[in-house]
């Protein structure tokens, strides 16, 4: 009975300590890389993204903006913009390395037009499901090199990006 009572008190104190900890601004990053849109035809291009993340224990909440444009393959010009709100967890953490996984949803807009025409861009918008992995390696105190592959599923198309860049942890 004493063991059960002690365990219960320990569990309550841990829960109370966890409840008192607050969300803190964790990191901000910028990334460049490649992207791919899978629709009727496949298109590969360049991507630029920003992200900001808050942390509480192993829980992460982030906001990310990503914009991409293609290399004018197969007669069409594509552009993608997306804004996502993400929930994540830290899966691995060492003094110089961290691996985080995120899942979330957001606004996705894909614009396209045929090359060599005066047609206006046609846009499709959708709500997307974004899945992202972030591997970070410390290069200087709070500065990390990051590789962040992500995939977005929506009714318009499937979008994949592989950006790498820098992340600053606060």
Chimera marker file (.cmm) of the C-alpha trace (Angstrom):
<marker_set name="trace">
<marker id="1" x="0.000" y="0.000" z="0.000" r="1" g="1" b="0" radius="0.5"/>
<marker id="2" x="2.845" y="2.389" z="0.790" r="1" g="1" b="0" radius="0.5"/>
<marker id="3" x="4.390" y="1.676" z="-2.622" r="1" g="1" b="0" radius="0.5"/>
<marker id="4" x="1.082" y="2.420" z="-4.374" r="1" g="1" b="0" radius="0.5"/>
<marker id="5" x="0.608" y="5.611" z="-2.359" r="1" g="1" b="0" radius="0.5"/>
<marker id="6" x="4.211" y="6.747" z="-3.058" r="1" g="1" b="0" radius="0.5"/>
<marker id="7" x="3.825" y="5.997" z="-6.758" r="1" g="1" b="0" radius="0.5"/>
<marker id="8" x="0.578" y="7.961" z="-6.900" r="1" g="1" b="0" radius="0.5"/>
<marker id="9" x="2.138" y="10.981" z="-5.176" r="1" g="1" b="0" radius="0.5"/>
<marker id="10" x="5.170" y="10.830" z="-7.514" r="1" g="1" b="0" radius="0.5"/>
<marker id="11" x="2.937" y="10.621" z="-10.571" r="1" g="1" b="0" radius="0.5"/>
<marker id="12" x="0.850" y="13.597" z="-9.383" r="1" g="1" b="0" radius="0.5"/>
<marker id="13" x="3.955" y="15.689" z="-8.695" r="1" g="1" b="0" radius="0.5"/>
<marker id="14" x="5.380" y="14.918" z="-12.157" r="1" g="1" b="0" radius="0.5"/>
<marker id="15" x="2.035" y="15.792" z="-13.754" r="1" g="1" b="0" radius="0.5"/>
<marker id="16" x="1.876" y="19.042" z="-11.747" r="1" g="1" b="0" radius="0.5"/>
<marker id="17" x="5.463" y="19.968" z="-12.734" r="1" g="1" b="0" radius="0.5"/>
<marker id="18" x="4.610" y="19.282" z="-16.385" r="1" g="1" b="0" radius="0.5"/>
<marker id="19" x="1.474" y="21.441" z="-16.153" r="1" g="1" b="0" radius="0.5"/>
<marker id="20" x="3.487" y="24.364" z="-14.766" r="1" g="1" b="0" radius="0.5"/>
<marker id="21" x="6.007" y="24.352" z="-17.606" r="1" g="1" b="0" radius="0.5"/>
<marker id="22" x="5.107" y="26.862" z="-20.305" r="1" g="1" b="0" radius="0.5"/>
<marker id="23" x="5.440" y="26.886" z="-24.061" r="1" g="1" b="0" radius="0.5"/>
<marker id="24" x="8.644" y="28.631" z="-25.128" r="1" g="1" b="0" radius="0.5"/>
<marker id="25" x="9.814" y="29.895" z="-28.500" r="1" g="1" b="0" radius="0.5"/>
<marker id="26" x="12.189" y="27.163" z="-29.631" r="1" g="1" b="0" radius="0.5"/>
<marker id="27" x="13.579" y="27.840" z="-33.105" r="1" g="1" b="0" radius="0.5"/>
<marker id="28" x="13.326" y="29.684" z="-36.408" r="1" g="1" b="0" radius="0.5"/>
<marker id="29" x="14.703" y="28.521" z="-39.734" r="1" g="1" b="0" radius="0.5"/>
<marker id="30" x="15.057" y="29.237" z="-43.440" r="1" g="1" b="0" radius="0.5"/>
<marker id="31" x="15.530" y="26.549" z="-46.067" r="1" g="1" b="0" radius="0.5"/>
<marker id="32" x="16.205" y="26.209" z="-49.795" r="1" g="1" b="0" radius="0.5"/>
<marker id="33" x="15.883" y="23.044" z="-51.843" r="1" g="1" b="0" radius="0.5"/>
<marker id="34" x="14.030" y="21.099" z="-54.493" r="1" g="1" b="0" radius="0.5"/>
<marker id="35" x="10.342" y="20.344" z="-54.856" r="1" g="1" b="0" radius="0.5"/>
<marker id="36" x="8.129" y="18.100" z="-56.929" r="1" g="1" b="0" radius="0.5"/>
<marker id="37" x="4.469" y="18.315" z="-57.891" r="1" g="1" b="0" radius="0.5"/>
<marker id="38" x="2.683" y="15.118" z="-58.901" r="1" g="1" b="0" radius="0.5"/>
<marker id="39" x="-0.419" y="15.935" z="-60.907" r="1" g="1" b="0" radius="0.5"/>
<marker id="40" x="-1.227" y="15.004" z="-64.495" r="1" g="1" b="0" radius="0.5"/>
<marker id="41" x="2.441" y="15.540" z="-65.303" r="1" g="1" b="0" radius="0.5"/>
<marker id="42" x="5.364" y="15.572" z="-62.942" r="1" g="1" b="0" radius="0.5"/>
<marker id="43" x="7.197" y="18.841" z="-62.390" r="1" g="1" b="0" radius="0.5"/>
<marker id="44" x="10.388" y="19.477" z="-60.431" r="1" g="1" b="0" radius="0.5"/>
<marker id="45" x="11.533" y="22.859" z="-59.163" r="1" g="1" b="0" radius="0.5"/>
<marker id="46" x="12.986" y="24.967" z="-56.398" r="1" g="1" b="0" radius="0.5"/>
<marker id="47" x="11.570" y="25.694" z="-52.945" r="1" g="1" b="0" radius="0.5"/>
<marker id="48" x="12.124" y="28.337" z="-50.268" r="1" g="1" b="0" radius="0.5"/>
<marker id="49" x="10.621" y="27.983" z="-46.785" r="1" g="1" b="0" radius="0.5"/>
<marker id="50" x="10.481" y="29.604" z="-43.354" r="1" g="1" b="0" radius="0.5"/>
<marker id="51" x="9.418" y="28.060" z="-40.076" r="1" g="1" b="0" radius="0.5"/>
<marker id="52" x="8.974" y="28.988" z="-36.414" r="1" g="1" b="0" radius="0.5"/>
<marker id="53" x="8.584" y="26.430" z="-33.627" r="1" g="1" b="0" radius="0.5"/>
<marker id="54" x="7.507" y="26.586" z="-29.967" r="1" g="1" b="0" radius="0.5"/>
<marker id="55" x="8.372" y="23.802" z="-27.523" r="1" g="1" b="0" radius="0.5"/>
<marker id="56" x="7.128" y="22.268" z="-24.284" r="1" g="1" b="0" radius="0.5"/>
<marker id="57" x="9.068" y="19.154" z="-23.247" r="1" g="1" b="0" radius="0.5"/>
<marker id="58" x="9.082" y="16.896" z="-26.333" r="1" g="1" b="0" radius="0.5"/>
<marker id="59" x="5.973" y="18.561" z="-27.792" r="1" g="1" b="0" radius="0.5"/>
<marker id="60" x="6.441" y="21.021" z="-30.644" r="1" g="1" b="0" radius="0.5"/>
<marker id="61" x="4.003" y="23.405" z="-32.319" r="1" g="1" b="0" radius="0.5"/>
<marker id="62" x="5.121" y="25.083" z="-35.500" r="1" g="1" b="0" radius="0.5"/>
<marker id="63" x="4.059" y="27.356" z="-38.322" r="1" g="1" b="0" radius="0.5"/>
<marker id="64" x="5.640" y="27.022" z="-41.760" r="1" g="1" b="0" radius="0.5"/>
<marker id="65" x="5.388" y="28.906" z="-45.049" r="1" g="1" b="0" radius="0.5"/>
<marker id="66" x="6.699" y="27.407" z="-48.262" r="1" g="1" b="0" radius="0.5"/>
<marker id="67" x="6.819" y="28.739" z="-51.805" r="1" g="1" b="0" radius="0.5"/>
<marker id="68" x="8.031" y="26.813" z="-54.844" r="1" g="1" b="0" radius="0.5"/>
<marker id="69" x="8.339" y="27.246" z="-58.581" r="1" g="1" b="0" radius="0.5"/>
<marker id="70" x="9.241" y="24.714" z="-61.246" r="1" g="1" b="0" radius="0.5"/>
<marker id="71" x="11.848" y="24.621" z="-63.986" r="1" g="1" b="0" radius="0.5"/>
<marker id="72" x="9.296" y="24.835" z="-66.812" r="1" g="1" b="0" radius="0.5"/>
<marker id="73" x="9.230" y="21.157" z="-67.664" r="1" g="1" b="0" radius="0.5"/>
<marker id="74" x="6.699" y="19.652" z="-70.061" r="1" g="1" b="0" radius="0.5"/>
<marker id="75" x="5.228" y="22.881" z="-71.351" r="1" g="1" b="0" radius="0.5"/>
<marker id="76" x="3.714" y="24.231" z="-68.118" r="1" g="1" b="0" radius="0.5"/>
<marker id="77" x="4.884" y="26.655" z="-65.470" r="1" g="1" b="0" radius="0.5"/>
<marker id="78" x="3.924" y="25.736" z="-61.895" r="1" g="1" b="0" radius="0.5"/>
<marker id="79" x="4.052" y="27.608" z="-58.600" r="1" g="1" b="0" radius="0.5"/>
<marker id="80" x="3.059" y="26.421" z="-55.120" r="1" g="1" b="0" radius="0.5"/>
<marker id="81" x="2.416" y="28.363" z="-51.919" r="1" g="1" b="0" radius="0.5"/>
<marker id="82" x="1.429" y="26.733" z="-48.657" r="1" g="1" b="0" radius="0.5"/>
<marker id="83" x="1.011" y="27.733" z="-45.023" r="1" g="1" b="0" radius="0.5"/>
<marker id="84" x="0.825" y="24.973" z="-42.418" r="1" g="1" b="0" radius="0.5"/>
<marker id="85" x="0.221" y="24.687" z="-38.692" r="1" g="1" b="0" radius="0.5"/>
<marker id="86" x="2.099" y="21.665" z="-37.389" r="1" g="1" b="0" radius="0.5"/>
<marker id="87" x="2.252" y="19.504" z="-34.280" r="1" g="1" b="0" radius="0.5"/>
<marker id="88" x="5.474" y="17.635" z="-33.692" r="1" g="1" b="0" radius="0.5"/>
<marker id="89" x="7.525" y="15.507" z="-31.365" r="1" g="1" b="0" radius="0.5"/>
<marker id="90" x="11.227" y="15.146" z="-30.742" r="1" g="1" b="0" radius="0.5"/>
<marker id="91" x="12.170" y="11.551" z="-31.543" r="1" g="1" b="0" radius="0.5"/>
<marker id="92" x="15.913" y="11.680" z="-30.978" r="1" g="1" b="0" radius="0.5"/>
<marker id="93" x="18.016" y="14.246" z="-29.188" r="1" g="1" b="0" radius="0.5"/>
<marker id="94" x="21.754" y="14.289" z="-28.599" r="1" g="1" b="0" radius="0.5"/>
<marker id="95" x="24.052" y="17.216" z="-27.752" r="1" g="1" b="0" radius="0.5"/>
<marker id="96" x="24.701" y="18.016" z="-31.441" r="1" g="1" b="0" radius="0.5"/>
<marker id="97" x="21.791" y="16.270" z="-33.193" r="1" g="1" b="0" radius="0.5"/>
<marker id="98" x="17.980" y="16.389" z="-33.073" r="1" g="1" b="0" radius="0.5"/>
<marker id="99" x="15.322" y="14.544" z="-35.072" r="1" g="1" b="0" radius="0.5"/>
<marker id="100" x="11.799" y="15.970" z="-35.040" r="1" g="1" b="0" radius="0.5"/>
<marker id="101" x="8.649" y="14.766" z="-36.767" r="1" g="1" b="0" radius="0.5"/>
<marker id="102" x="5.645" y="16.963" z="-37.598" r="1" g="1" b="0" radius="0.5"/>
<marker id="103" x="2.129" y="16.496" z="-38.926" r="1" g="1" b="0" radius="0.5"/>
<marker id="104" x="-0.365" y="19.242" z="-39.612" r="1" g="1" b="0" radius="0.5"/>
<marker id="105" x="-2.733" y="20.925" z="-41.949" r="1" g="1" b="0" radius="0.5"/>
<marker id="106" x="-2.909" y="24.158" z="-43.818" r="1" g="1" b="0" radius="0.5"/>
<marker id="107" x="-3.765" y="26.151" z="-46.908" r="1" g="1" b="0" radius="0.5"/>
<marker id="108" x="-2.313" y="24.951" z="-50.231" r="1" g="1" b="0" radius="0.5"/>
<marker id="109" x="-2.432" y="26.938" z="-53.509" r="1" g="1" b="0" radius="0.5"/>
<marker id="110" x="-1.102" y="25.642" z="-56.804" r="1" g="1" b="0" radius="0.5"/>
<marker id="111" x="-0.918" y="27.917" z="-59.845" r="1" g="1" b="0" radius="0.5"/>
<marker id="112" x="-0.031" y="26.880" z="-63.379" r="1" g="1" b="0" radius="0.5"/>
<marker id="113" x="-0.059" y="28.116" z="-66.966" r="1" g="1" b="0" radius="0.5"/>
<marker id="114" x="1.151" y="26.909" z="-70.330" r="1" g="1" b="0" radius="0.5"/>
<marker id="115" x="4.490" y="28.291" z="-71.509" r="1" g="1" b="0" radius="0.5"/>
<marker id="116" x="4.512" y="30.429" z="-74.675" r="1" g="1" b="0" radius="0.5"/>
<marker id="117" x="0.940" y="31.626" z="-74.140" r="1" g="1" b="0" radius="0.5"/>
<marker id="118" x="-0.524" y="34.831" z="-72.830" r="1" g="1" b="0" radius="0.5"/>
<marker id="119" x="-3.023" y="32.936" z="-70.688" r="1" g="1" b="0" radius="0.5"/>
<marker id="120" x="-3.346" y="33.985" z="-67.057" r="1" g="1" b="0" radius="0.5"/>
<marker id="121" x="-2.307" y="31.641" z="-64.307" r="1" g="1" b="0" radius="0.5"/>
<marker id="122" x="-4.968" y="29.177" z="-63.243" r="1" g="1" b="0" radius="0.5"/>
<marker id="123" x="-5.060" y="28.486" z="-59.516" r="1" g="1" b="0" radius="0.5"/>
<marker id="124" x="-6.327" y="25.589" z="-57.462" r="1" g="1" b="0" radius="0.5"/>
<marker id="125" x="-6.634" y="25.839" z="-53.698" r="1" g="1" b="0" radius="0.5"/>
<marker id="126" x="-7.056" y="23.075" z="-51.177" r="1" g="1" b="0" radius="0.5"/>
<marker id="127" x="-6.596" y="22.120" z="-47.567" r="1" g="1" b="0" radius="0.5"/>
<marker id="128" x="-3.557" y="19.898" z="-47.309" r="1" g="1" b="0" radius="0.5"/>
<marker id="129" x="-2.244" y="17.305" z="-44.874" r="1" g="1" b="0" radius="0.5"/>
<marker id="130" x="1.479" y="17.976" z="-44.348" r="1" g="1" b="0" radius="0.5"/>
<marker id="131" x="3.934" y="15.412" z="-42.958" r="1" g="1" b="0" radius="0.5"/>
<marker id="132" x="7.457" y="16.645" z="-42.229" r="1" g="1" b="0" radius="0.5"/>
<marker id="133" x="10.683" y="15.285" z="-40.780" r="1" g="1" b="0" radius="0.5"/>
<marker id="134" x="13.440" y="17.605" z="-39.548" r="1" g="1" b="0" radius="0.5"/>
<marker id="135" x="17.008" y="16.428" z="-38.944" r="1" g="1" b="0" radius="0.5"/>
<marker id="136" x="19.199" y="19.071" z="-37.290" r="1" g="1" b="0" radius="0.5"/>
<marker id="137" x="22.949" y="19.049" z="-36.652" r="1" g="1" b="0" radius="0.5"/>
<marker id="138" x="24.686" y="21.726" z="-34.577" r="1" g="1" b="0" radius="0.5"/>
<marker id="139" x="27.493" y="23.626" z="-36.303" r="1" g="1" b="0" radius="0.5"/>
<marker id="140" x="27.890" y="26.470" z="-33.799" r="1" g="1" b="0" radius="0.5"/>
<marker id="141" x="26.291" y="26.787" z="-30.335" r="1" g="1" b="0" radius="0.5"/>
<marker id="142" x="22.680" y="27.572" z="-31.320" r="1" g="1" b="0" radius="0.5"/>
<marker id="143" x="23.035" y="27.390" z="-35.102" r="1" g="1" b="0" radius="0.5"/>
<marker id="144" x="21.990" y="24.136" z="-36.789" r="1" g="1" b="0" radius="0.5"/>
<marker id="145" x="22.187" y="22.769" z="-40.324" r="1" g="1" b="0" radius="0.5"/>
<marker id="146" x="18.791" y="21.290" z="-41.157" r="1" g="1" b="0" radius="0.5"/>
<marker id="147" x="17.361" y="18.879" z="-43.726" r="1" g="1" b="0" radius="0.5"/>
<marker id="148" x="13.546" y="18.872" z="-43.699" r="1" g="1" b="0" radius="0.5"/>
<marker id="149" x="11.796" y="16.614" z="-46.225" r="1" g="1" b="0" radius="0.5"/>
<marker id="150" x="8.017" y="17.040" z="-46.321" r="1" g="1" b="0" radius="0.5"/>
<marker id="151" x="5.048" y="15.777" z="-48.281" r="1" g="1" b="0" radius="0.5"/>
<marker id="152" x="1.629" y="17.395" z="-48.646" r="1" g="1" b="0" radius="0.5"/>
<marker id="153" x="-1.449" y="15.424" z="-49.632" r="1" g="1" b="0" radius="0.5"/>
<marker id="154" x="-4.548" y="17.213" z="-50.912" r="1" g="1" b="0" radius="0.5"/>
<marker id="155" x="-7.291" y="16.854" z="-53.498" r="1" g="1" b="0" radius="0.5"/>
<marker id="156" x="-5.423" y="19.013" z="-56.025" r="1" g="1" b="0" radius="0.5"/>
<marker id="157" x="-2.132" y="17.085" z="-56.162" r="1" g="1" b="0" radius="0.5"/>
<marker id="158" x="0.640" y="15.545" z="-54.094" r="1" g="1" b="0" radius="0.5"/>
<marker id="159" x="3.515" y="17.880" z="-53.329" r="1" g="1" b="0" radius="0.5"/>
<marker id="160" x="6.977" y="16.871" z="-52.064" r="1" g="1" b="0" radius="0.5"/>
<marker id="161" x="9.862" y="19.088" z="-50.994" r="1" g="1" b="0" radius="0.5"/>
<marker id="162" x="13.413" y="18.444" z="-49.827" r="1" g="1" b="0" radius="0.5"/>
<marker id="163" x="14.803" y="21.699" z="-48.414" r="1" g="1" b="0" radius="0.5"/>
<marker id="164" x="17.978" y="22.165" z="-46.416" r="1" g="1" b="0" radius="0.5"/>
<marker id="165" x="19.131" y="25.232" z="-44.577" r="1" g="1" b="0" radius="0.5"/>
<marker id="166" x="19.852" y="26.845" z="-41.253" r="1" g="1" b="0" radius="0.5"/>
<marker id="167" x="17.940" y="26.853" z="-38.013" r="1" g="1" b="0" radius="0.5"/>
<marker id="168" x="18.580" y="29.019" z="-34.959" r="1" g="1" b="0" radius="0.5"/>
<marker id="169" x="17.512" y="27.613" z="-31.571" r="1" g="1" b="0" radius="0.5"/>
<marker id="170" x="16.678" y="30.044" z="-28.780" r="1" g="1" b="0" radius="0.5"/>
<link id1="1" id2="2" r="1" g="1" b="0" radius="0.2"/>
<link id1="2" id2="3" r="1" g="1" b="0" radius="0.2"/>
<link id1="3" id2="4" r="1" g="1" b="0" radius="0.2"/>
<link id1="4" id2="5" r="1" g="1" b="0" radius="0.2"/>
<link id1="5" id2="6" r="1" g="1" b="0" radius="0.2"/>
<link id1="6" id2="7" r="1" g="1" b="0" radius="0.2"/>
<link id1="7" id2="8" r="1" g="1" b="0" radius="0.2"/>
<link id1="8" id2="9" r="1" g="1" b="0" radius="0.2"/>
<link id1="9" id2="10" r="1" g="1" b="0" radius="0.2"/>
<link id1="10" id2="11" r="1" g="1" b="0" radius="0.2"/>
<link id1="11" id2="12" r="1" g="1" b="0" radius="0.2"/>
<link id1="12" id2="13" r="1" g="1" b="0" radius="0.2"/>
<link id1="13" id2="14" r="1" g="1" b="0" radius="0.2"/>
<link id1="14" id2="15" r="1" g="1" b="0" radius="0.2"/>
<link id1="15" id2="16" r="1" g="1" b="0" radius="0.2"/>
<link id1="16" id2="17" r="1" g="1" b="0" radius="0.2"/>
<link id1="17" id2="18" r="1" g="1" b="0" radius="0.2"/>
<link id1="18" id2="19" r="1" g="1" b="0" radius="0.2"/>
<link id1="19" id2="20" r="1" g="1" b="0" radius="0.2"/>
<link id1="20" id2="21" r="1" g="1" b="0" radius="0.2"/>
<link id1="21" id2="22" r="1" g="1" b="0" radius="0.2"/>
<link id1="22" id2="23" r="1" g="1" b="0" radius="0.2"/>
<link id1="23" id2="24" r="1" g="1" b="0" radius="0.2"/>
<link id1="24" id2="25" r="1" g="1" b="0" radius="0.2"/>
<link id1="25" id2="26" r="1" g="1" b="0" radius="0.2"/>
<link id1="26" id2="27" r="1" g="1" b="0" radius="0.2"/>
<link id1="27" id2="28" r="1" g="1" b="0" radius="0.2"/>
<link id1="28" id2="29" r="1" g="1" b="0" radius="0.2"/>
<link id1="29" id2="30" r="1" g="1" b="0" radius="0.2"/>
<link id1="30" id2="31" r="1" g="1" b="0" radius="0.2"/>
<link id1="31" id2="32" r="1" g="1" b="0" radius="0.2"/>
<link id1="32" id2="33" r="1" g="1" b="0" radius="0.2"/>
<link id1="33" id2="34" r="1" g="1" b="0" radius="0.2"/>
<link id1="34" id2="35" r="1" g="1" b="0" radius="0.2"/>
<link id1="35" id2="36" r="1" g="1" b="0" radius="0.2"/>
<link id1="36" id2="37" r="1" g="1" b="0" radius="0.2"/>
<link id1="37" id2="38" r="1" g="1" b="0" radius="0.2"/>
<link id1="38" id2="39" r="1" g="1" b="0" radius="0.2"/>
<link id1="39" id2="40" r="1" g="1" b="0" radius="0.2"/>
<link id1="40" id2="41" r="1" g="1" b="0" radius="0.2"/>
<link id1="41" id2="42" r="1" g="1" b="0" radius="0.2"/>
<link id1="42" id2="43" r="1" g="1" b="0" radius="0.2"/>
<link id1="43" id2="44" r="1" g="1" b="0" radius="0.2"/>
<link id1="44" id2="45" r="1" g="1" b="0" radius="0.2"/>
<link id1="45" id2="46" r="1" g="1" b="0" radius="0.2"/>
<link id1="46" id2="47" r="1" g="1" b="0" radius="0.2"/>
<link id1="47" id2="48" r="1" g="1" b="0" radius="0.2"/>
<link id1="48" id2="49" r="1" g="1" b="0" radius="0.2"/>
<link id1="49" id2="50" r="1" g="1" b="0" radius="0.2"/>
<link id1="50" id2="51" r="1" g="1" b="0" radius="0.2"/>
<link id1="51" id2="52" r="1" g="1" b="0" radius="0.2"/>
<link id1="52" id2="53" r="1" g="1" b="0" radius="0.2"/>
<link id1="53" id2="54" r="1" g="1" b="0" radius="0.2"/>
<link id1="54" id2="55" r="1" g="1" b="0" radius="0.2"/>
<link id1="55" id2="56" r="1" g="1" b="0" radius="0.2"/>
<link id1="56" id2="57" r="1" g="1" b="0" radius="0.2"/>
<link id1="57" id2="58" r="1" g="1" b="0" radius="0.2"/>
<link id1="58" id2="59" r="1" g="1" b="0" radius="0.2"/>
<link id1="59" id2="60" r="1" g="1" b="0" radius="0.2"/>
<link id1="60" id2="61" r="1" g="1" b="0" radius="0.2"/>
<link id1="61" id2="62" r="1" g="1" b="0" radius="0.2"/>
<link id1="62" id2="63" r="1" g="1" b="0" radius="0.2"/>
<link id1="63" id2="64" r="1" g="1" b="0" radius="0.2"/>
<link id1="64" id2="65" r="1" g="1" b="0" radius="0.2"/>
<link id1="65" id2="66" r="1" g="1" b="0" radius="0.2"/>
<link id1="66" id2="67" r="1" g="1" b="0" radius="0.2"/>
<link id1="67" id2="68" r="1" g="1" b="0" radius="0.2"/>
<link id1="68" id2="69" r="1" g="1" b="0" radius="0.2"/>
<link id1="69" id2="70" r="1" g="1" b="0" radius="0.2"/>
<link id1="70" id2="71" r="1" g="1" b="0" radius="0.2"/>
<link id1="71" id2="72" r="1" g="1" b="0" radius="0.2"/>
<link id1="72" id2="73" r="1" g="1" b="0" radius="0.2"/>
<link id1="73" id2="74" r="1" g="1" b="0" radius="0.2"/>
<link id1="74" id2="75" r="1" g="1" b="0" radius="0.2"/>
<link id1="75" id2="76" r="1" g="1" b="0" radius="0.2"/>
<link id1="76" id2="77" r="1" g="1" b="0" radius="0.2"/>
<link id1="77" id2="78" r="1" g="1" b="0" radius="0.2"/>
<link id1="78" id2="79" r="1" g="1" b="0" radius="0.2"/>
<link id1="79" id2="80" r="1" g="1" b="0" radius="0.2"/>
<link id1="80" id2="81" r="1" g="1" b="0" radius="0.2"/>
<link id1="81" id2="82" r="1" g="1" b="0" radius="0.2"/>
<link id1="82" id2="83" r="1" g="1" b="0" radius="0.2"/>
<link id1="83" id2="84" r="1" g="1" b="0" radius="0.2"/>
<link id1="84" id2="85" r="1" g="1" b="0" radius="0.2"/>
<link id1="85" id2="86" r="1" g="1" b="0" radius="0.2"/>
<link id1="86" id2="87" r="1" g="1" b="0" radius="0.2"/>
<link id1="87" id2="88" r="1" g="1" b="0" radius="0.2"/>
<link id1="88" id2="89" r="1" g="1" b="0" radius="0.2"/>
<link id1="89" id2="90" r="1" g="1" b="0" radius="0.2"/>
<link id1="90" id2="91" r="1" g="1" b="0" radius="0.2"/>
<link id1="91" id2="92" r="1" g="1" b="0" radius="0.2"/>
<link id1="92" id2="93" r="1" g="1" b="0" radius="0.2"/>
<link id1="93" id2="94" r="1" g="1" b="0" radius="0.2"/>
<link id1="94" id2="95" r="1" g="1" b="0" radius="0.2"/>
<link id1="95" id2="96" r="1" g="1" b="0" radius="0.2"/>
<link id1="96" id2="97" r="1" g="1" b="0" radius="0.2"/>
<link id1="97" id2="98" r="1" g="1" b="0" radius="0.2"/>
<link id1="98" id2="99" r="1" g="1" b="0" radius="0.2"/>
<link id1="99" id2="100" r="1" g="1" b="0" radius="0.2"/>
<link id1="100" id2="101" r="1" g="1" b="0" radius="0.2"/>
<link id1="101" id2="102" r="1" g="1" b="0" radius="0.2"/>
<link id1="102" id2="103" r="1" g="1" b="0" radius="0.2"/>
<link id1="103" id2="104" r="1" g="1" b="0" radius="0.2"/>
<link id1="104" id2="105" r="1" g="1" b="0" radius="0.2"/>
<link id1="105" id2="106" r="1" g="1" b="0" radius="0.2"/>
<link id1="106" id2="107" r="1" g="1" b="0" radius="0.2"/>
<link id1="107" id2="108" r="1" g="1" b="0" radius="0.2"/>
<link id1="108" id2="109" r="1" g="1" b="0" radius="0.2"/>
<link id1="109" id2="110" r="1" g="1" b="0" radius="0.2"/>
<link id1="110" id2="111" r="1" g="1" b="0" radius="0.2"/>
<link id1="111" id2="112" r="1" g="1" b="0" radius="0.2"/>
<link id1="112" id2="113" r="1" g="1" b="0" radius="0.2"/>
<link id1="113" id2="114" r="1" g="1" b="0" radius="0.2"/>
<link id1="114" id2="115" r="1" g="1" b="0" radius="0.2"/>
<link id1="115" id2="116" r="1" g="1" b="0" radius="0.2"/>
<link id1="116" id2="117" r="1" g="1" b="0" radius="0.2"/>
<link id1="117" id2="118" r="1" g="1" b="0" radius="0.2"/>
<link id1="118" id2="119" r="1" g="1" b="0" radius="0.2"/>
<link id1="119" id2="120" r="1" g="1" b="0" radius="0.2"/>
<link id1="120" id2="121" r="1" g="1" b="0" radius="0.2"/>
<link id1="121" id2="122" r="1" g="1" b="0" radius="0.2"/>
<link id1="122" id2="123" r="1" g="1" b="0" radius="0.2"/>
<link id1="123" id2="124" r="1" g="1" b="0" radius="0.2"/>
<link id1="124" id2="125" r="1" g="1" b="0" radius="0.2"/>
<link id1="125" id2="126" r="1" g="1" b="0" radius="0.2"/>
<link id1="126" id2="127" r="1" g="1" b="0" radius="0.2"/>
<link id1="127" id2="128" r="1" g="1" b="0" radius="0.2"/>
<link id1="128" id2="129" r="1" g="1" b="0" radius="0.2"/>
<link id1="129" id2="130" r="1" g="1" b="0" radius="0.2"/>
<link id1="130" id2="131" r="1" g="1" b="0" radius="0.2"/>
<link id1="131" id2="132" r="1" g="1" b="0" radius="0.2"/>
<link id1="132" id2="133" r="1" g="1" b="0" radius="0.2"/>
<link id1="133" id2="134" r="1" g="1" b="0" radius="0.2"/>
<link id1="134" id2="135" r="1" g="1" b="0" radius="0.2"/>
<link id1="135" id2="136" r="1" g="1" b="0" radius="0.2"/>
<link id1="136" id2="137" r="1" g="1" b="0" radius="0.2"/>
<link id1="137" id2="138" r="1" g="1" b="0" radius="0.2"/>
<link id1="138" id2="139" r="1" g="1" b="0" radius="0.2"/>
<link id1="139" id2="140" r="1" g="1" b="0" radius="0.2"/>
<link id1="140" id2="141" r="1" g="1" b="0" radius="0.2"/>
<link id1="141" id2="142" r="1" g="1" b="0" radius="0.2"/>
<link id1="142" id2="143" r="1" g="1" b="0" radius="0.2"/>
<link id1="143" id2="144" r="1" g="1" b="0" radius="0.2"/>
<link id1="144" id2="145" r="1" g="1" b="0" radius="0.2"/>
<link id1="145" id2="146" r="1" g="1" b="0" radius="0.2"/>
<link id1="146" id2="147" r="1" g="1" b="0" radius="0.2"/>
<link id1="147" id2="148" r="1" g="1" b="0" radius="0.2"/>
<link id1="148" id2="149" r="1" g="1" b="0" radius="0.2"/>
<link id1="149" id2="150" r="1" g="1" b="0" radius="0.2"/>
<link id1="150" id2="151" r="1" g="1" b="0" radius="0.2"/>
<link id1="151" id2="152" r="1" g="1" b="0" radius="0.2"/>
<link id1="152" id2="153" r="1" g="1" b="0" radius="0.2"/>
<link id1="153" id2="154" r="1" g="1" b="0" radius="0.2"/>
<link id1="154" id2="155" r="1" g="1" b="0" radius="0.2"/>
<link id1="155" id2="156" r="1" g="1" b="0" radius="0.2"/>
<link id1="156" id2="157" r="1" g="1" b="0" radius="0.2"/>
<link id1="157" id2="158" r="1" g="1" b="0" radius="0.2"/>
<link id1="158" id2="159" r="1" g="1" b="0" radius="0.2"/>
<link id1="159" id2="160" r="1" g="1" b="0" radius="0.2"/>
<link id1="160" id2="161" r="1" g="1" b="0" radius="0.2"/>
<link id1="161" id2="162" r="1" g="1" b="0" radius="0.2"/>
<link id1="162" id2="163" r="1" g="1" b="0" radius="0.2"/>
<link id1="163" id2="164" r="1" g="1" b="0" radius="0.2"/>
<link id1="164" id2="165" r="1" g="1" b="0" radius="0.2"/>
<link id1="165" id2="166" r="1" g="1" b="0" radius="0.2"/>
<link id1="166" id2="167" r="1" g="1" b="0" radius="0.2"/>
<link id1="167" id2="168" r="1" g="1" b="0" radius="0.2"/>
<link id1="168" id2="169" r="1" g="1" b="0" radius="0.2"/>
<link id1="169" id2="170" r="1" g="1" b="0" radius="0.2"/>
</marker_set>
